[in-house]
Amino acid sequence: MTLKLFTLLLEAALSTLGISLVSIAIGFVIAMLLSAGMQSGKSIYILPARLFISFFRGVPLLVQLLLIYTLLPVIGINVPGIVAAIVGLSLCTAAYQAENLRGGFEGVPRGLIEAADVAGFSATQTFLRIRAPIALRLTFPALVNEAIMILKSSSLVSVVGIIELTKMAQDLASSTYLPLPIFASAALIYFVINSVIALLGRYAEKSLKGATA
Amino acid sequence: MMFDPQVIIDKLPEIGSGLFVTLWLWIAGVLGGVIAGFIVATARRFGGLAVNAVLGAVVEVLRGTPFLIQIFLLYYGGPFVGLMLDPIPCGLIGLSVYSAAYYSEVFRAGYASVPVGHVEAAECLGMTRLQTISRIQIPEMALIVLPPSVNLAIILLKESAVLSIITVPELTATVSAIGSQQYAFLEAIFVLAVTYWIIVELTDRLGRQAEKRLSRLRFSKA
């Protein structure tokens, strides 16, 4: 295990980080839409949202990735592997984030919403100024957890050929016959990244509390 | 590409055997994880500072790294330290160890949820530590521990699909092999998605029923 090998792993870790962050961000936008659909009270929005959430939480991510890789070309859409990987991760995390958001919105005290009504806030104002900020604060720890989960899950996109940390480790392990140190180093890199995210998350949570309390 | 259900019907025996491997690996992995996780949580609670710190670090590493990397480490790295494992035992050990880390956290939270007063009361009554754990702490934490345990079991079912990568002949491996041999990718993916989805939904429902029954049992006693 040389420094050069470790540097290669670190470079690949950047793709892991990039893929994960982009997927979390896109997933968050989709989750907001899903959660809006669930709260709309109209079954044409609620049913598809429920089906989406149930499907993407009920099927292994590996199968979802295979699904996207297999089906997109079949219906004539040829996208680069990286796009398909991000689509897969985003849809999967959207389902989990939507569930978290639902919990967050349910946690907003009714009294605050009623107070906003009494104060003459419109529904949009209540949403933007009262419900959304409080729900986001409540779901923030879950969002950090989800980021860590997705970072770990992104190792699966190695299966479909994207060069990220796991795929790089696999390639190096088979070309150098040093699987033990290489996979251990990859594990270490994942662990360090996840620990940093967890620490940043806890720090942000504290300052978030300070800002709104 | 058209959907041809005949491919699925012709291959039902193979799909069934893959499903069987998935199911028993999953159940054995969850049981292994529950038992090991309970032992780890108990050792961390009663074993003193050093034990708590060491086990805590191991748990953090297992929770902070992808399951796939752990499996690669065990499967490809194991032989270099004299640990030669066939895919199935490797998958079973991997799944148990990975789930033990998460289950230990579930039980840790469970232990923390039991009011200190109850434990002290048991001590005052002259119960031994073992009696306190088995008669006071375990029954009291059962209801707290059940929902996250079911969730975790569902996550582990889905993680078990990863074992297809080290050629464990479970559902995902079997069905995707059929898919590529027969050029029936659509059918294969359909079978995989629907089968996992059904098992997950069933488990979820069973879990919720168990929760209801347990809470009724508990409050009727009180």
HADDOCK unambig.tbl for C-alpha pairs under 7 A between the chains (distance, minus, plus):
assign (segid A and resid 55 and name CA) (segid B and resid 197 and name CA) 6.71 0.50 0.50
assign (segid A and resid 58 and name CA) (segid B and resid 196 and name CA) 6.58 0.50 0.50
assign (segid A and resid 58 and name CA) (segid B and resid 197 and name CA) 4.66 0.50 0.50
assign (segid A and resid 58 and name CA) (segid B and resid 200 and name CA) 5.54 0.50 0.50
assign (segid A and resid 59 and name CA) (segid B and resid 158 and name CA) 6.73 0.50 0.50
assign (segid A and resid 59 and name CA) (segid B and resid 193 and name CA) 5.64 0.50 0.50
assign (segid A and resid 59 and name CA) (segid B and resid 196 and name CA) 5.52 0.50 0.50
assign (segid A and resid 59 and name CA) (segid B and resid 197 and name CA) 5.34 0.50 0.50
assign (segid A and resid 60 and name CA) (segid B and resid 158 and name CA) 4.49 0.50 0.50
assign (segid A and resid 60 and name CA) (segid B and resid 159 and name CA) 6.84 0.50 0.50
assign (segid A and resid 60 and name CA) (segid B and resid 161 and name CA) 6.72 0.50 0.50
assign (segid A and resid 62 and name CA) (segid B and resid 161 and name CA) 6.89 0.50 0.50
assign (segid A and resid 62 and name CA) (segid B and resid 162 and name CA) 6.92 0.50 0.50
assign (segid A and resid 63 and name CA) (segid B and resid 192 and name CA) 6.92 0.50 0.50
assign (segid A and resid 63 and name CA) (segid B and resid 193 and name CA) 6.68 0.50 0.50
assign (segid A and resid 67 and name CA) (segid B and resid 189 and name CA) 5.98 0.50 0.50
assign (segid A and resid 70 and name CA) (segid B and resid 185 and name CA) 6.72 0.50 0.50
assign (segid A and resid 74 and name CA) (segid B and resid 1 and name CA) 6.85 0.50 0.50
assign (segid A and resid 152 and name CA) (segid B and resid 65 and name CA) 6.29 0.50 0.50
assign (segid A and resid 152 and name CA) (segid B and resid 66 and name CA) 4.56 0.50 0.50
assign (segid A and resid 153 and name CA) (segid B and resid 66 and name CA) 6.62 0.50 0.50
assign (segid A and resid 155 and name CA) (segid B and resid 66 and name CA) 6.70 0.50 0.50
assign (segid A and resid 155 and name CA) (segid B and resid 68 and name CA) 6.91 0.50 0.50
assign (segid A and resid 166 and name CA) (segid B and resid 69 and name CA) 6.95 0.50 0.50
assign (segid A and resid 179 and name CA) (segid B and resid 76 and name CA) 5.96 0.50 0.50
assign (segid A and resid 179 and name CA) (segid B and resid 77 and name CA) 5.09 0.50 0.50
assign (segid A and resid 180 and name CA) (segid B and resid 73 and name CA) 6.14 0.50 0.50
assign (segid A and resid 180 and name CA) (segid B and resid 77 and name CA) 4.17 0.50 0.50
assign (segid A and resid 183 and name CA) (segid B and resid 69 and name CA) 6.52 0.50 0.50
assign (segid A and resid 183 and name CA) (segid B and resid 72 and name CA) 6.93 0.50 0.50
assign (segid A and resid 183 and name CA) (segid B and resid 73 and name CA) 5.56 0.50 0.50
assign (segid A and resid 184 and name CA) (segid B and resid 73 and name CA) 6.75 0.50 0.50
assign (segid A and resid 187 and name CA) (segid B and resid 65 and name CA) 5.59 0.50 0.50
assign (segid A and resid 187 and name CA) (segid B and resid 69 and name CA) 6.38 0.50 0.50
assign (segid A and resid 190 and name CA) (segid B and resid 64 and name CA) 6.79 0.50 0.50
assign (segid A and resid 190 and name CA) (segid B and resid 65 and name CA) 5.55 0.50 0.50
assign (segid A and resid 191 and name CA) (segid B and resid 61 and name CA) 6.30 0.50 0.50
assign (segid A and resid 191 and name CA) (segid B and resid 64 and name CA) 4.83 0.50 0.50
assign (segid A and resid 191 and name CA) (segid B and resid 65 and name CA) 5.43 0.50 0.50
assign (segid A and resid 194 and name CA) (segid B and resid 64 and name CA) 5.98 0.50 0.50
